Amino acid sequence: MVHASSNLDGAIAQNDIRPGPGGRVVLITSGGALAWCVANGLIRRFGVIAIIQEKPETKFAIVRRRARLLGWPAALSQAACGVLLRILAPTSKSRRDAIRQEMGISSVLSPDAKIKKVPSVNSESCRDLLRSLNPAVVAVYGTRIITPATLAAVAAPFINYHAGMNPKYRGQHPAYWALANGDAENAGVTVHLVDAGVDTGDILYQERVTFDRRDTIQTYQWAQLPAALPLFERAIDDALLGRLTPRRGDGVSANYFPPTLWTYLLNGVVHGVW
């Protein structure tokens, strides 16, 4: 990871992460290997871009928030499933590496990246930074739900890359849920405008994705990257050229959460979806 300022709430220098000649593109993300693959892809396509990295929520904050929505038994079982998946993570490394190598993309953020850290995408420091950058488009990958105040901070469209087919599979691990539901026709990716909801913004591009039998919940999003990144880039191009053509999603709409431990084991044993 590149070195970045550790000052989360201090004054923001006006010129230290100014986007490059590819256009006024800003990426907001919480970081991580897959996020840096996305960032490197955008840098390869658009040149040096500004990256705003928010501090990820703590695991306890996530569990507490889910407990308010789903109850403590479900939230704790989801956390237990997350622990199991972290233990099993090394078993999927070869598959993730193969996908990344086929794309010719690195999961280590490019040293050419211009990055600034903020406590949250919804903090005033993030909004001040966005205003100073005055982007033509804000690309979003893997952040908290963005509040109306942040969305209104600049006139630019916010465009999100979602690893599921909206509106039927919103939320988390959408490809996993589509496969577990026997609905492979709706396992895919969506690039959409961001509104105040959870993956409810107008759709820009979608594509169905098929998976290798080696794929699991730990690699579905990696397997979707080769389809999703070109769509993300196309939507950003559209925004820079003033030719966005959003459409409303129709049909069934559902918001998904990570599986509980028992649901994960049941889907694996009964449906062969791990």
N, C-alpha and C positions, 0 to 999 in steps of 0.2 A: 504494500500500500504506500502511496506517496505521502510525504510529510505535509501536514496542513496545519493551519493555525488552530490552537486549542482555545482561543478566546471565543466563547459561545455567545456572549451577550455584549461584547465591546463594540467600539466603533468599527464600521465597515469601510475598508479602503475602496475608493471609487474605481480604481483601475487594476486591482491585483488579479481579477479573474474575468476581465473583459473577454467576451467571445471572439473567436477568430473570424477570418474572412468568409467562412462557409455560411454565415448568416447569424442572426442574433438568436442562437439556440441555447436554452438553459435546460439542463437535466436535473430533476430533483429525485433523490433516492436515499435509502437508508444504507446502501452499500452491500457488500458481500460478493462472492465469486461470480454468481450469475449476473448481478447488477453491473459488475465491472466488465463482463463480456458485452453487455448491452452498451455501456459507455464507450468501450473501445470500438465497437461497431459504428457508433454515431460519430466518433472522432475520425475514423477511417473514411466515413462518407462525407462529413461536413467540415472537417478540419477541427481546430481547437474550439471546444465548446466550454461554457461555464457549467460547473457541477456544484450543486448545493447538496451536501450530505447531512441529513438529519440524524440525530442520535436515536438509535433504536429503543423502543420501549423495553423495560425490564421484563423478565419472564413473569415475575410476580404481578406486575401491573396487567399483563395480558391475561393471566389466569383470573385475577380479580374481576376484570371487565367481562370476561366470558361467564364467570359465575353469576354476575348480575343479570345476564341475558338468558343463561341456560341452566343455572343452578350449580352448586358446588360439586355434586357427584359427576356431572358431565364434564365440568371444567377440569377437575382433577384427573379424570380418566383421559381427557385429551392431553394433559400434561404428561401423563405416564406414557402415552403413545409417542409423544415427542421425544421422551428420554430413550425409548426403545429404538426409534429411528436414528437418533444420534449415535447410539451404540453400533447400529448396523451400517452407518454411513460409509465406512471404508469399503464395503462390499460393492458399492455402486461407483466407486472412483474410476474404474477402467471405462465404464460406459460414458460417464461424464467427460472424461479426457478424450475419448474417441470422437464424440460429437464436437467438442471444442476444436480438436485438431482438424477434423473434416472442414470446419468453417474457417480455419486459419485465424483463430481469434484467441486472445489470451484472457485468463481470468484474473490477471494482475493488472491493475489500473495503469494505463500508459503514463510515463513520466511527463508527457506533453499536456496532461490534463490540468486544468485550472480549477482547483477545488476549494470550497469554503465550507466549514462545518457550522451548523446551527443546532440548537437544542431540539427543535421540532419544526416541521414544515408549517405548523400553525403558530409559531412564535412571531413576535413583532420583529425580531432581528431577521427572520427569514423574509418577512414582507418588506422590510427596509432594503434588504439585499436585492430582492426582485425589482423593486422600484429603481434602484441605482443601475441595475443592468438593463432595464427597459427592453426585455426580450420581445422578439416577434412571435416566438412560440415557446411554451414550457412543456417539455417532455417529462412524463412521470413514470417511475418504475419502482414498485415496492416501498410505498410510504404509508403512513397513517392515512385515515380518511381526511381529506383536505376540507377545511371549513370554508364557508362562504366568504369570510373576511380575507382569507389568503387568496381565494379565487378572484376576488375583486381588487386585489392589490395592484394588478397590472391589466392592461386591455388585451393582452395576448391570450390566445386559446391555450388551455391546458389539455394535453393529449396523453392518455394512458394506454399502456400495453398490458392487456389482461390475458392470462393463460387459460381462457375458457371461452365458451360460446355464450355471449350475452343475448337475451336476458335470462335464458334458461339455467345457466350455470354461472352465477355471480359468486363473489366471495373467494374462499380459499380452497386450494386443491381441486379446482373444477374438473380437470381431466380425469383425476382419480374417481371423482363422484360419477361422472358420465359413464366411465367404464364399469364401475361397481353397479350402476343402475342398468347395465346392459344397453346403453345408449351411445355406442361408439360413433354413430353418425353425428352426434353433437359434442364430440371431443375435439376441440380446436382452439383457436386464438381469436381475440377481438382487439382491435385498436379503436378507441372511442374518445369522445370528448369527456372531460371530467365535470360532473356537477356535484351537488352536495350529498348525493346518495352513494350507495355502495355498488359501483360498476353499473350505474343506471343512466349514464350519459349517452347522447346520440352516437350511433355507430358510424365509423368511417370505413373500416375494412374488417373482413372476417375470412378465416380459412380453416377448413377441417384438417386435422392432423392424424395420421396413423402412427402406431407405435410398434417398436420392436418387442418381441416377446421377452427380451431381457429387461425391459423398462419396468420401473416400479414407481411408487409415490415419490421416491427420491430422485428420479430421473425424468419424470414426465415433462416438467417445465424445461429441462435441458433439451429434450427431444423436440419440443415445440419451438425452440429458439430459431432454428433455420427457416421456419415459415414465418415467425412473428417479426423478426428484425427487419426484413425487407418491407413489410407492411408498415411498421413503425416509421421507417425512413421515408416511405412514400407519403405518409400522412404529414410528416414534418415538412417535406418538400411542398406539399399542397398548401400548408399553412404559410410558408414563406412566400409562396407565389399567389396567395389570396384566392385559392380555388378549392377550399374545403367543401365537401358535399355530404354533410351528415344526414342520417336517416334514423327514424325511431325504430327501436327493436319491437318485435311483436311476439305474441304467443305467451307461453307459461314463463313466469319469472320466479326464480328462487335464489336465496342467498345461503351459501354453504359455509360450514365451519370445518376445522380439521376433524378427522374421525376420532372417536374415543378408542381406547385400547381394544375393547371388546368388539366394536364394529370393525376395526381394522383386521383383527384376527378372523372374525366371521367372514368378511368379504374375501380374505385370502384363502381360507379353507374351502368355502362353498363356491365362490365365483372365480377363484384363481387370480384375483386382482389384489396385488400387494402394494 
